[in-house]
Amino acid sequence: MVNVFKDSCNDLTDKLVGQYGLTKVDSLIWIYLNLYMYKNIDKKVCCDKFEFIYFLNNSRNFSGYLSVFESIDDEYYKNIHETILRKLSFNFKDYIHCNISLKDMEEVYESFLQEEIKNKTGSYYTPIPIVKFITKKSIIEYLKSQLNEINIPIESFLDNKNLSIHIEDVMNVISTLEQIKIIDIACGGGVFLREAVGQIYNMLTICYDYLGIPYEREDLISSILSNNIFGIDIQRASVDICKLLLLMGTSLEVELNITTGNALYLNSEVKYDIVLGNPPYIGEKGNRAIFESIRNEEFGIKYYEKGMDYFYFFIYKAAEILKDKGVLGYITTNYFVTADSGKKLREFMKDNFQFTWLINFDEINIFQNAKGQHNLIYIANKSKLQKQVKLFSLKDENFKLNNFDTYLKDTIERKDNREYKVLNNRELYTNRGHILIQCDNELGLLNKIEDNSNFLLRELCNVNQGIVSGADKDSKTGKGIFVLTREELEELNLLKDKYIKFIKPFYKNSQIKKYLTIEKDDLFILYIDDDSLSTEEEYPHLIAHLSKYKTILLKRREVQKGTRKWYALQWPRNINIFEEEKIVSPQRSLDNSFAYSMEPLYASADVYYITKKTSDVSLIYILGILNSSLMYYYLFNRGKRKGKYLELYATPLKELPIVYTKDKNKISLLENYVKELLNSNIDSTSKENMESNIDNLVFELYKTTSIDRKEILSFKKPK
């Protein structure tokens, strides 16, 4: 039936777009306004144009559409009655569950919006089980924070009417609910706000029934809509859809507190009890204009952090508009818990919020239109009073969203639990300032690894990013500019003696494996810095080649700034890191893959180079530690990740805890094991034995127990 409804809406909106030049979204709003009228006038006859225009002219919420829709002819009012109103079954009494439901209507709207602008806004439709969980738990947490002086099981009472509770306590719950102010500052079609109406209504009626207080459904819903629910969205159409779907639940057209605007400019003097929702996820890369508009404002100057996601601003704004003891309930991506660009945000949250729920979905996909995204639910009190947090890290590949509540309850009850634990908030923050979102009983072990180390990697080694050429190849033709094949070099006459010094072996990050690199003699880089050429005329073949792409090369930022010559690599780095002894790692990897090389090895910025700071540091010894099972365990749980992929960027690498023992015998022993693995001819059995020897020696260096070792090795097994 939902597909029939969507198809009918599509057909009718296409006609309206074609004849009147309306947008698809405005055409859909016209359909929904007719549905709203049809529901309210409670008759099975066609609403004609006269009635519709009269309704718009007198509407508290939708009079602005009068000029948009007044040109639509009577025939379309007959059409909608025949194809949608009379043909399909609607039930708007329940805010969530009905035949063609409000959820269905919002999903149809979202699909229309997706076609027009959604991909630019970073917004995703939130599944109902997630909405229900965040909304209900946020309200419960708020009630607990306000009524902590009365000793009643609030959640149990509101789930079970049969509990015996003191009358005065129930009256306090009623008073708090009747005065609560809930806002979604990126409300979209209003799914969180509709759920909030339903939750407040259900909680109040449980209390009213318990005390024998009479109430009228319509009056109660209208009161909740007028006094308890607030929303703002930057898209006018979303605000109007939000209003329409909220009003579908009542026959009274009350004036709603839903407005169009940029929530980041909200007056911070106006305070709310709960901020909930699913704010937009927009990375700074490729969206500079969006960030620039807020960065230049006082709010942006205060909170901007290089490389941040746009939703960070919505956390800061929530903190500004929440009352003390207020509650934040969001679902966002989870990258901020370890990202370099999230350091400022994490410090802010540590100082201003106490988490009560953290649910890490890890590899479980929540949003159908955002594959590969890793999401996190968090509910937190604006408070400095230490609280306990329920931390979930969901790993079951068979997890189903429609069983969300049951799954969480079952997870809590399980013994030997790798998906749930209870912590104090201060335990959530690691020594590196990251937020812990894994539950593999690893907290004490990770701290032990850090405590038993005597160096950070940055104290022993330099960590550098690879080359940024600014123009590896021509994106239009696919031909190499700085990165070329042997065949291209031959065609350009660049393999002659005087040019050979510029030709360097170029590696892709996929060639970096544990201990060794895969050698491929098929790619090379023209390694040219500002000092490479005494004159351009001295190297005619080289300049002739680069001149073909001079327009591209001149557009590079450093060239435009005058700090780099047009023919040079944008960031050539220090040539010594490529030529001398080094450890290399790919920027992203499923495993802790670190390779050793004494040979020239040049690569792009997606490869990191580890070189020793002093001559007495053994890179081979450090290589063994970096490739160990213990270090994988540490990187996975306390490093930077994107799903199951380790992100081996400069900051997490520099902060790795290293035991650099004074025992020269142990250094020599580990070096010998590693040297065996640096032999490319080693057989698989010997390789496994050497890796096991390395693991055991590293376990000894970090003073782990047999239980610790079992935990690490079981974790390291392929998942």
C-alpha positions in Angstrom: 0.0 0.0 0.0 2.9 2.4 0.8 4.3 1.8 -2.7 0.9 2.6 -4.2 0.8 5.8 -2.2 4.2 6.8 -3.3 3.5 6.0 -7.0 0.3 8.0 -6.8 2.1 11.0 -5.3 4.8 10.7 -8.0 2.3 10.7 -10.8 0.3 13.6 -9.5 3.4 15.7 -8.6 4.8 15.2 -12.1 1.6 16.6 -13.5 1.7 19.6 -11.2 5.4 20.2 -12.0 4.7 20.0 -15.7 1.7 22.3 -15.8 2.4 24.8 -13.1 6.2 24.8 -12.7 6.0 23.8 -9.1 8.9 21.9 -7.4 8.3 18.2 -6.6 8.5 19.0 -2.9 5.9 21.9 -3.1 3.6 19.7 -5.2 3.9 17.0 -2.5 3.0 19.6 0.2 -0.1 20.4 -1.8 -1.1 16.7 -1.7 -0.4 16.6 2.1 -2.4 19.7 2.8 -5.3 18.1 1.0 -4.9 15.0 3.2 -4.8 17.2 6.2 -8.1 18.9 5.2 -9.7 15.6 4.2 -8.9 14.2 7.6 -10.1 17.3 9.5 -13.4 17.9 7.7 -14.3 14.2 8.2 -16.2 13.7 5.0 -15.8 11.5 2.0 -16.4 14.1 -0.6 -14.0 16.0 -2.7 -12.4 19.2 -1.2 -12.8 21.7 -4.0 -10.5 24.6 -4.8 -12.7 27.1 -3.0 -12.6 25.2 0.3 -8.8 24.6 0.0 -8.0 28.3 -0.7 -10.4 29.3 2.2 -8.5 26.9 4.5 -5.1 28.3 3.5 -6.2 31.9 3.9 -7.3 31.2 7.5 -4.5 28.8 8.4 -2.2 29.7 11.3 0.6 27.6 9.9 0.3 27.4 6.1 -1.1 30.7 4.8 2.2 31.4 3.0 1.3 28.8 0.4 -1.8 30.7 -0.8 0.1 32.4 -3.7 1.9 29.1 -4.5 -1.2 27.0 -4.9 -4.0 29.4 -6.0 -3.4 28.7 -9.7 -4.1 25.0 -9.4 -7.3 24.1 -11.2 -10.3 22.3 -9.8 -9.6 19.2 -11.9 -6.6 18.4 -9.7 -8.7 18.4 -6.6 -11.0 15.8 -8.2 -7.9 13.9 -9.3 -6.4 13.7 -5.8 -9.7 12.5 -4.3 -10.0 9.7 -6.9 -6.3 8.5 -6.9 -5.3 9.0 -3.2 -8.0 10.1 -0.7 -10.7 7.7 -1.6 -8.4 4.9 -2.9 -6.1 4.5 0.1 -6.7 4.0 3.8 -5.3 6.6 6.2 -5.1 6.5 10.0 -3.5 9.5 11.7 -4.6 8.9 15.3 -1.4 7.1 16.1 1.7 9.2 15.6 3.8 6.3 14.5 1.8 3.2 13.5 -1.1 3.3 10.9 -2.0 2.1 7.5 -0.5 4.9 5.5 1.3 6.3 8.5 3.0 9.6 9.2 6.3 7.7 9.0 5.3 6.6 5.5 4.4 10.1 4.5 7.7 11.4 5.8 9.7 8.7 4.0 7.9 9.7 0.7 8.8 13.3 1.4 12.5 12.4 2.2 12.7 10.5 -1.1 11.4 13.5 -3.0 13.8 15.8 -1.1 16.7 13.4 -1.9 16.2 14.0 -5.6 16.4 17.8 -5.2 18.8 18.8 -2.4 19.3 16.1 0.2 22.7 14.9 -0.9 24.1 18.4 -0.2 22.7 18.6 3.3 24.2 15.6 5.0 20.8 14.5 6.4 19.6 11.0 6.6 16.2 9.6 7.6 16.4 8.1 11.0 14.9 4.6 11.5 11.9 4.5 13.9 13.5 2.1 16.5 16.4 4.5 16.9 14.0 7.5 17.1 11.9 5.7 19.8 15.0 4.7 21.8 16.7 8.1 21.8 13.4 10.0 22.5 12.1 7.8 25.3 15.5 7.4 27.1 16.2 11.1 26.8 12.9 11.9 28.5 13.5 9.2 31.2 17.0 10.6 31.9 15.6 14.1 32.2 12.9 12.9 34.7 15.6 11.1 36.7 17.7 14.3 36.8 14.8 16.4 38.0 13.2 14.0 40.4 16.3 12.5 42.0 15.1 13.6 45.4 12.2 11.1 45.2 13.1 7.4 45.3 10.8 5.9 42.7 11.6 3.7 39.7 10.4 6.2 37.1 11.1 4.0 34.0 9.5 0.9 35.5 6.4 2.9 36.6 6.0 4.4 33.1 6.4 0.9 31.5 4.2 -0.8 34.0 1.0 0.8 35.3 0.6 -1.8 38.1 3.5 -0.5 40.2 2.4 1.1 43.5 3.8 4.7 43.7 3.1 7.5 46.2 0.5 10.0 44.8 2.8 13.0 45.5 5.6 11.4 43.4 3.3 10.8 40.5 2.1 14.4 40.7 5.8 15.5 40.5 6.2 13.4 37.3 3.1 15.0 35.8 4.3 18.5 36.7 7.7 17.9 35.1 6.2 16.4 32.0 3.7 19.2 31.5 6.5 21.8 31.7 9.1 19.9 29.7 10.6 21.7 26.6 12.0 19.5 23.9 13.7 20.8 20.8 15.2 19.2 17.6 17.5 21.8 16.1 17.7 20.0 12.7 14.1 18.7 12.8 13.7 17.8 9.1 10.2 16.2 8.7 9.8 16.0 12.5 10.2 12.2 13.2 11.8 12.9 16.6 9.3 15.5 17.5 6.3 13.3 16.6 7.8 10.6 18.8 8.3 13.1 21.6 4.6 14.0 21.4 3.7 10.3 21.5 6.0 9.6 24.5 4.9 12.6 26.5 1.2 11.7 25.8 1.7 8.1 26.8 3.6 9.0 30.0 1.0 11.6 31.0 -1.9 9.3 30.4 -0.3 6.6 32.5 0.0 9.1 35.3 -3.5 10.5 34.8 -5.1 7.0 34.8 -3.1 6.0 37.9 -4.6 9.0 39.8 -8.0 8.9 38.1 -7.5 12.3 36.4 -9.8 12.8 33.4 -8.4 14.0 30.1 -9.5 14.5 26.5 -7.1 13.1 23.9 -7.4 16.0 21.4 -6.9 18.6 24.1 -3.9 16.8 25.6 -2.2 16.4 22.3 -2.9 20.1 21.4 -1.4 21.2 24.7 1.7 19.1 24.1 2.1 20.5 20.6 1.7 24.1 21.9 3.8 24.0 25.0 6.3 21.1 24.9 7.5 20.7 21.3 10.0 23.0 19.5 11.9 22.6 16.2 13.9 24.4 13.7 15.3 23.5 10.3 17.1 25.4 7.6 14.8 24.0 4.8 11.4 25.7 4.6 9.8 22.6 3.0 11.0 20.4 5.8 9.5 22.7 8.4 6.2 22.7 6.7 6.1 18.9 6.3 7.1 18.7 10.0 4.1 21.0 11.0 1.7 19.1 8.7 2.7 15.7 10.1 2.5 16.9 13.7 -1.0 18.3 13.1 -2.2 15.1 11.5 -2.5 13.7 15.0 -5.1 16.2 16.2 -8.3 17.8 14.7 -7.2 21.2 16.1 -4.9 23.5 14.2 -2.8 24.8 17.0 0.0 27.2 16.4 3.3 25.3 16.4 6.7 26.3 17.7 8.5 25.0 14.5 10.5 27.6 12.6 12.7 28.0 9.5 16.2 29.1 10.2 19.8 28.2 11.0 19.8 26.6 14.4 23.4 27.6 14.9 22.2 31.2 15.3 19.6 30.4 17.9 19.5 32.7 20.9 21.4 31.0 23.7 19.4 32.9 26.3 16.3 30.7 25.5 16.8 27.4 27.3 15.4 23.9 26.8 15.2 20.7 28.8 16.0 18.2 26.0 17.8 18.6 22.7 17.5 15.5 20.5 17.8 14.5 16.9 20.1 13.4 14.1 22.1 16.5 13.0 23.6 16.7 9.5 26.9 15.0 8.8 29.0 17.2 6.6 32.8 17.0 6.3 34.8 20.1 5.7 36.5 18.7 2.6 34.4 19.7 -0.4 32.1 21.9 1.7 34.3 24.9 2.5 31.5 27.5 1.8 29.2 25.9 4.4 32.0 26.1 7.0 33.2 29.5 6.0 29.7 31.0 6.6 29.7 30.0 10.3 33.5 30.3 10.9 33.3 34.0 10.6 30.6 34.3 13.2 31.3 34.6 16.9 29.9 31.1 17.4 32.1 29.6 14.8 35.2 31.4 15.9 34.6 30.0 19.4 34.1 26.3 18.4 35.6 25.7 14.9 38.3 23.0 14.7 40.2 22.2 11.6 38.9 19.1 9.9 35.8 18.9 12.0 32.4 17.6 10.9 29.6 20.1 10.8 27.6 18.1 13.4 30.1 19.2 16.0 28.5 22.6 15.9 25.2 21.1 16.8 26.6 19.5 19.9 28.1 22.9 21.0 24.7 24.7 20.2 22.9 22.0 22.2 25.1 22.7 25.2 24.4 26.4 24.9 20.6 26.1 24.8 20.2 23.3 27.4 19.3 24.1 31.0 21.5 22.7 33.7 20.7 19.0 34.1 19.2 19.1 30.6 19.6 16.1 28.3 21.3 15.7 24.9 20.1 12.7 22.8 21.8 12.4 19.4 22.8 9.8 16.8 25.9 10.8 14.7 28.9 9.2 13.2 31.4 7.8 15.7 34.7 9.1 14.3 34.9 12.1 16.6 35.8 9.9 19.6 39.4 9.4 18.3 39.7 11.9 15.4 42.5 14.5 15.6 39.9 17.0 14.5 37.7 16.0 17.5 40.1 16.8 20.3 38.5 20.2 21.2 35.0 18.6 21.1 36.0 15.7 23.3 37.5 18.1 25.9 34.3 20.2 25.8 32.1 17.1 26.3 34.3 15.9 29.2 33.9 19.3 30.9 30.2 19.8 30.1 28.4 16.5 29.8 27.9 13.2 31.6 27.1 10.3 29.3 24.3 7.9 30.5 24.0 5.9 27.3 26.6 5.2 24.6 25.7 2.7 21.8 28.4 2.1 19.2 27.0 0.4 16.1 30.5 -0.2 14.7 30.1 -2.2 11.5 26.3 -2.4 11.7 24.8 -0.2 9.0 21.9 2.0 10.2 21.2 4.2 7.3 20.5 2.5 4.0 21.6 5.5 2.0 24.9 5.8 3.9 26.8 2.5 3.4 30.1 2.3 5.3 29.0 4.9 7.8 29.7 4.0 11.5 27.2 5.5 13.9 26.9 6.2 17.6 24.0 7.0 19.9 24.7 9.1 22.9 22.5 10.4 25.6 24.1 12.7 28.1 23.2 15.1 30.9 24.5 18.6 31.0 26.1 18.2 34.3 29.5 17.9 36.1 28.2 15.4 38.6 29.8 12.0 37.9 27.4 9.5 36.5 27.5 5.9 35.3 27.2 5.2 31.6 25.8 2.1 29.9 28.2 1.4 27.1 27.3 -0.9 24.2 29.5 -1.9 21.3 27.3 -4.0 19.0 29.0 -6.7 17.0 26.4 -9.2 16.0 26.2 -9.3 12.2 22.6 -10.7 12.5 21.5 -7.6 14.5 18.0 -6.4 13.4 16.8 -2.9 14.1 13.2 -3.9 14.7 14.4 -5.9 17.7 16.6 -3.1 19.0 15.1 -2.8 22.6 15.0 -6.6 23.0 18.6 -6.9 21.8 19.8 -4.3 24.3 18.0 -6.0 27.2 19.4 -9.4 26.2 22.9 -7.9 25.9 22.7 -6.5 29.4 21.7 -9.9 30.8 24.4 -11.9 29.1 27.4 -13.1 31.0 30.9 -13.0 29.5 29.8 -9.9 27.7 31.8 -8.3 24.9 29.1 -5.9 23.9 28.1 -4.2 27.2 29.7 -2.7 30.3 28.9 -0.1 32.9 31.6 2.6 33.5 32.0 5.9 35.3 32.3 8.8 32.9 35.9 9.5 34.0 36.8 6.0 32.8 35.5 6.7 29.3 38.3 9.1 28.5 41.7 7.6 27.8 45.1 9.0 28.7 45.2 10.2 25.1 42.0 12.1 25.4 39.9 9.7 23.3 36.5 8.4 24.2 36.2 4.7 24.8 33.4 3.0 22.7 34.6 -0.6 22.7 33.5 -3.2 25.4 36.0 -6.1 25.0 37.0 -6.0 28.6 40.0 -4.1 27.4 40.1 -1.0 29.6 42.5 -2.3 32.3 44.7 -4.1 29.8 45.0 -0.9 27.6 46.0 1.1 30.6 48.5 -1.6 31.6 50.1 -1.4 28.1 50.4 2.3 28.5 51.7 2.2 32.0 54.3 -0.4 31.3 55.7 1.4 28.3 58.7 3.8 28.8 58.5 5.8 25.6 56.0 7.1 23.1 57.0 6.3 19.5 57.4 10.1 18.8 60.2 10.2 21.5 62.2 7.6 19.6 61.3 8.2 16.0 60.2 10.8 13.5 56.8 10.1 11.8 56.4 11.8 8.4 53.7 11.7 5.8 54.7 10.8 2.2 54.8 13.1 -0.8 52.1 15.5 -2.0 52.7 16.2 -5.6 49.5 18.2 -6.1 49.2 16.5 -9.6 50.0 12.8 -9.8 48.2 12.6 -13.1 45.9 14.4 -15.5 42.4 13.4 -14.3 40.9 14.0 -17.8 43.4 11.9 -19.8 44.7 9.6 -17.2 48.3 10.4 -18.2 51.0 10.8 -15.6 52.3 14.2 -14.6 54.6 13.5 -11.7 53.7 9.8 -11.3 54.5 7.8 -14.5 54.9 4.3 -15.8 58.1 3.0 -17.3 56.5 3.1 -20.7 55.5 6.8 -20.3 59.1 7.6 -19.2 60.5 6.0 -22.3 58.1 7.9 -24.5 59.2 11.1 -22.9 62.9 10.3 -23.2 63.3 10.7 -19.5 65.3 7.5 -18.9 68.5 9.1 -20.2 71.5 9.7 -18.0 70.9 13.3 -17.0 67.3 12.6 -16.0 67.8 9.4 -14.1 68.5 11.3 -10.9 64.9 12.6 -10.9 63.3 9.1 -11.4 62.4 7.4 -8.2 60.6 4.1 -7.5 57.0 4.9 -6.5 55.0 2.6 -4.2 51.3 2.4 -3.6 50.1 1.9 0.0 48.6 -1.5 -1.1 52.2 -2.7 -1.6 53.0 -2.4 2.1 52.5 -5.6 4.0 53.7 -6.9 7.3 57.5 -6.6 7.5 58.0 -6.5 3.7 56.8 -4.5 0.7 55.6 -6.0 -2.6 58.1 -4.7 -5.2 56.6 -3.7 -8.5 58.8 -2.0 -11.1 55.9 -0.3 -12.8 55.5 3.2 -11.3 57.9 6.0 -10.8 57.8 9.6 -9.5 59.6 12.6 -10.8 61.2 13.8 -7.5 61.8 17.5 -8.1 62.0 20.1 -5.4 62.7 23.8 -5.7 66.5 23.3 -5.8 66.6 20.4 -8.3 67.0 22.4 -11.5 69.7 25.0 -11.8 67.9 26.2 -15.0 64.9 25.0 -16.8 66.8 25.0 -20.1 69.2 22.4 -18.8 66.5 19.7 -18.8 64.4 20.3 -22.0 62.6 16.9 -22.0 61.5 17.2 -18.4 60.3 20.8 -18.9 58.6 19.9 -22.2 56.6 17.2 -20.4 55.6 19.3 -17.4 54.8 22.4 -19.5 51.9 20.4 -21.1 50.3 20.5 -17.6 51.5 24.0 -16.6 47.9 25.3 -16.2 47.2 22.5 -13.7 50.5 22.9 -11.9 50.0 26.7 -11.5 46.7 26.2 -9.8 48.3 24.4 -6.8 48.1 26.4 -3.6 51.8 26.6 -2.8 52.6 27.7 -6.3 49.9 30.4 -6.1 51.3 31.6 -2.8 54.8 31.9 -4.4 56.4 29.4 -2.0 56.9 26.6 -4.6 58.2 26.7 -8.2 55.7 25.7 -10.8 57.6 22.5 -11.8 58.3 21.2 -8.3 56.4 18.7 -6.1 54.0 20.6 -3.8 55.3 18.9 -0.7 58.5 16.9 -1.6 59.4 16.4 2.1 63.0 15.7 3.1 64.6 13.3 0.6 66.4 11.4 3.4 63.2 9.8 4.7 62.7 8.1 1.4 66.4 7.1 0.8 67.5 5.9 4.3 66.5 3.1 6.7 62.8 3.4 7.5 59.6 1.7 8.5 56.5 2.4 6.3 52.8 1.9 6.9 49.7 2.5 4.9 47.4 5.2 6.0 44.5 2.7 6.4 44.7 -1.1 6.9 42.7 -4.0 8.3 45.9 -5.2 10.1 48.8 -3.5 11.7 51.0 -3.6 8.6 54.4 -2.1 9.0 57.2 -2.8 6.5 61.0 -2.3 6.7 63.2 -0.9 4.0 66.8 0.1 3.5 66.2 0.8 -0.2 64.8 4.0 -1.9 61.0 3.9 -1.4 58.9 6.9 -2.4 55.1 7.1 -1.9 52.3 9.6 -1.6 50.7 11.1 1.5 48.7 7.9 2.1 51.9 6.3 3.4 53.7 7.2 6.6 57.4 7.0 7.2 59.0 6.1 10.6 62.7 7.0 10.9 64.9 7.0 14.0 65.8 10.1 15.8 69.2 8.9 17.1 71.6 6.2 15.8 71.2 4.0 18.9 67.5 3.3 18.1 66.8 0.0 16.5 64.1 0.2 13.9 64.1 -3.6 13.5 63.3 -3.9 17.2 60.5 -1.3 16.9 59.2 -3.0 13.8 58.6 -6.2 15.8 56.6 -4.4 18.4 54.6 -2.5 15.8 53.6 -5.7 14.0 52.8 -7.7 17.1 49.3 -8.9 18.2 49.6 -6.7 21.3 50.0 -3.6 19.1 47.1 -4.6 16.9 44.9 -4.9 20.0 46.0 -1.5 21.2 45.6 0.2 17.8 42.1 -1.3 17.4 40.8 -0.3 20.8 42.6 2.9 21.4 43.9 4.1 18.1 42.0 5.8 15.3 39.6 3.6 13.3 37.0 3.7 10.6 35.0 0.6 11.2 37.4 -2.3 11.2 40.1 -0.4 9.4 43.0 1.0 11.5 43.8 4.5 10.5 47.5 4.8 10.8 47.9 8.6 10.7 50.7 10.6 12.2 49.0 11.4 15.5 48.0 7.8 16.5 51.3 6.5 15.4 53.3 9.1 17.4 51.3 8.3 20.5 52.0 4.5 20.4 53.3 3.2 23.8 56.7 1.5 23.2 58.7 -0.6 25.7 62.3 0.1 24.7 64.1 -2.2 27.0 67.6 -1.6 28.4 68.1 -5.4 28.2 70.3 -5.7 25.1 69.8 -9.4 25.0 66.1 -9.0 24.5 66.6 -6.3 21.9 69.0 -8.7 20.0 66.5 -11.6 20.4 63.6 -9.6 19.0 65.8 -8.3 16.1 66.8 -11.8 15.2 63.1 -12.9 15.1 62.2 -9.9 12.9 65.2 -10.5 10.5 63.9 -14.0 9.9 60.6 -12.5 8.7 62.4 -10.0 6.5 63.6 -13.0 4.5 61.1 -13.1 1.6 61.8 -16.8 1.2 60.6 -17.9 4.6 58.1 -20.7 4.5 54.6 -20.3 6.1 55.3 -22.6 9.1 58.5 -20.8 10.0 56.7 -17.5 9.6 54.0 -18.5 12.0 56.6 -19.7 14.5 58.6 -16.4 14.3 55.4 -14.3 14.6 54.5 -16.4 17.7 58.0 -15.8 19.1 57.7 -12.1 18.6 54.2 -12.0 20.3 55.5 -13.9 23.3 58.6 -11.6 23.7 56.4 -8.5 23.3 54.0 -9.9 25.9 57.0 -10.3 28.2 58.2 -6.8 27.5 54.8 -5.3 28.4 54.5 -7.5 31.5 51.2 -9.0 30.5 49.5 -11.9 32.3 48.4 -15.2 30.8 44.8 -13.9 30.9 45.9 -10.7 29.1 47.6 -12.8 26.4 44.6 -15.0 25.9 42.4 -11.9 25.5 44.8 -10.3 23.0 45.3 -13.5 20.9 41.6 -14.3 20.8 40.9 -10.8 19.7 43.5 -10.9 17.0 42.0 -14.0 15.3 40.2 -13.2 12.0 36.7 -12.0 12.7 
